[in-house]
Every structure is written in C-alpha cells, then in structure tokens.
Amino acid sequence: MARLIAVDANPASRLVQTGTERYALELCRRLPAQAPDLDWIFYASQPVVEPGVDALVLPMRRLWSQLRLPARLWRARPDLLFAPSHVVPFLAPGRALTVVHDLAFEHFPDAYDKAQLAYLRLTTRWAVRRCPELIAVSQATADDLVARYGVERSRVAVVHPGGGEAPQIRLRPVEAAERRRRLGVQVPYALHVGRVEPRKNQAAALAAVEQVPGLRLVSAGPVVDEAIAGRLRASGRCLVLGRVDGPDLEALYQGAAALVFPSLYEGFGFPVLEALRRGVPVVTVRASSLPEVGGKAALYAAGPDDVDGLAAGLRQALEEPDFGRRGPAQARRFTWERCAAGVVEVMRRLLAR
C-alpha cells in the first residue's frame, strides 16, 4: 500500500505571490512526479488558480492551518504532513516535515509587531520540537537554526530553492524599452528589487550609486517604510517604483547595468538568482546566504555597510558588462526539479524510520 503524503498547499493558493508562496507553488507542481510511488493529497483554503496543483479546498477564513487543516488530517491520517512554509499545526497527527526559509524575525524583531513576532517564535519553536528533521533553504538558515534554536546540525537538511531556470518571459528589446519609458526609467541604472525597509538596505545602495557618475538607482518593490522611501525619493539619483511584477519587472532586469543588493540578511536571496539567470551583473555583499547564491558569478563588497566596495563593484560592472555572462551557469545550480528531489529525499528518510 502506497504511503500517503499530505501537503499544506495553502500558500500556493494566495493571489499575491512572494518568495514563500512561489516556493510552495513550484514544489506542489513537482512533488508527485518526483515520487509517483507515493500517494499525494494537497489541501488549501481556496482554489489554486495557477495550473499544476489539484488541491482539495477546505474553506475557512481564519486559523485555517491551526483548525481546519488538522481536523481534516485526523480523518485522512497521512503517513507524513509536509508544510512548505514553516507552520506545523499544533493539533496535527503523525509525522511532520517543514521548511524554514529564514529567521529574519530573530535578527530584526523591531520590524514585526508584538503579536506577529510572538506567533513566529512560537511556531518555529514548535516546528523544531515537532519535526524529526527540518529543511533549511540555505546553509545560512541552517546555521541560524543551530545557533538560535539549539537544533542538532544532523537534523537540518539544506535544500536550496529553485528559480535559476531560464526566464519564462523574455521581452523584445523594443517592448522592454517602451515599458521602461512608461515607468520613467532612464539608463544607465542599477536595479534594486525588494521591499523598501531597513533590512534591504537601499540607503547603502543609493550611497554607492551616488559615487558612480551618471548612474541612477531604480528601486522596485513594495514600500514598507515610508521614511526610507522618502529619503530615496529626495535624491535626484533614485526612482522609487513600488511594487512591480511580471513583464515590467522583466523589462527592468533586461535594461539594468547591474543589480545592487546590499541586504543585511537574506534566508536565500531570490533577486540575486533572478539577475544571474538573466546575465545581469550582480553586486552584493558577503552576508548571510548571499555568497551561497552568487558564488563566483557575483561581485562582493565586504559587508552591507561597505559603500565603497559596492561602488567599486558597480564601476566594474559598467566597465566589464560581460561579467554577467557568468550568471546563467551559476543560476542553473538552483532548479525547482532539484529542489523537489531534495525534499522527497528527506521525506523518504522520515518514512523509513
């Protein structure tokens, strides 16, 4: 009799897709093909609108993962519950496996309200206690789990996410240029992708850009901190676009002289991977997971506060645009097929216990 794997596909059903939601969606699409000998059942609170995931819908507006999902799990009694976004229901039966994407809330607790911070800490402690093994999306996150939660290193499996495949959207140069014109973008520019907040460190990115004559900074990402956004807008060398998705974001990547990404902390760092796979030179910092993603294909400042090092990297990117050609080969190390295979390998270990 085949073993039954239940998957919390609720993140994949959300209309706004950030890194965690995209991770859940891409894995849910691929897990059954990676292990056809297992039986799979996916649960969500609403239909998954993107193709590739057939989820059983269990409607409930609030506390879905803590009440509605475990009630169904007690009926189904799966051999393993897989939660791709770190929240393991307190009342779920049987074995469980989850993915820890980052511990940003421990590094920057002031960025979270008290209730949110308490919930993140509680659910992470519960996952550490409840799961025989944990999956971390980077060695940096694995090290955090060991250092901050006392997890035995042997219990943490590092399985990198995907996303290094060739872009699905590729615009004709004329269309990309027209989209940038409508956004008010002037070349040459360095691109920053991510929420406008202290952790993403746009201030250092702008300070570095201001050392490079003729270069501008384009910030693409939702504004979380209005004070930082205001300081960026006050500069004549920065354009703050807010949230940008789909073809417009592709147009920004295609036209960028470089991605500048001096983040203070990243569990993985998807913008670095997105730039690498497009052949855009990457200037980032030696902090958290960023060297894992960039490898030898990125240019590095010593740390997030090394503005001179960032500026030097930007000048090199402008002088040696062919440096970006190293990116696609590095990016191909991170694929969703490889990620799904790694997750299934951990599942099989747990099922064999």
C-alpha positions, 0 to 999 in steps of 0.5 A: 500500500502506497504511503500517503503524503499530505501537503499544506498547499495553502500558500500556493493558493494566495493571489499575491505571490512572494518568495514563500508562496512561489516556493510552495507553488513550484514544489506542489507542481513537482512533488508527485512526479518526483515520487509517483510511488507515493500517494499525494493529497494537497489541501488549501483554503481556496482554489489554486488558480495557477495550473499544476496543483489539484488541491482539495479546498477546505474553506475557512477564513481564519486559523485555517492551518491551526483548525481546519487543516488538522481536523481534516488530517485526523480523518485522512491520517497521512503517513507524513504532513509536509508544510512548505512554509514553516507552520506545523499545526499544533493539533496535527497527527503523525509525522511532520516535515517543514521548511524554514526559509529564514529567521529574519524575525530573530535578527530584526524583531523591531520590524514585526509587531508584538503579536506577529513576532510572538506567533513566529517564535512560537511556531518555529519553536514548535516546528523544531520540537515537532519535526524529526528533521527540518529543511533549511533553504540555505546553509545560512538558515541552517546555521541560524537554526543551530545557533538560535534554536539549539537544533542538532546540525544532523537534523537540518537538511539544506535544500536550496530553492529553485528559480535559476531556470531560464526566464519564462518571459523574455521581452523584445528589446523594443517592448522592454524599452517602451515599458521602461519609458512608461515607468520613467526609467532612464539608463544607465541604472542599477536595479534594486528589487525588494521591499523598501525597509531597513533590512534591504538596505537601499540607503547603502545602495543609493550611497554607492550609486551616488559615487558612480557618475551618471548612474541612477538607482531604480528601486522596485518593490513594495514600500514598507517604510515610508521614511526610507522611501522618502529619503530615496525619493529626495535624491535626484539619483533614485526612482522609487517604483513600488511594487512591480511584477511580471513583464515590467519587472522583466523589462527592468532586469533586461535594461539594468547595468547591474543589480545592487543588493546590499541586504543585511540578511537574506534566508536565500536571496531570490533577486540575486538568482533572478539577475544571474539567470538573466546575465545581469551583473550582480553586486552584493555583499558577503552576508548571510546566504548571499555568497551561497547564491552568487558564488563566483558569478557575483561581485562582493563588497565586504559587508552591507555597510561597505559603500565603497566596495559596492561602488567599486563593484558597480564601476566594474560592472559598467566597465566589464558588462560581460561579467554577467555572462557568468550568471546563467551557469551559476543560476542553473545550480538552483532548479525547482526539479532539484529542489523537489528531489531534495525534499522527497529525499528527506521525506523518504528518510522520515518514512523509513524510520 
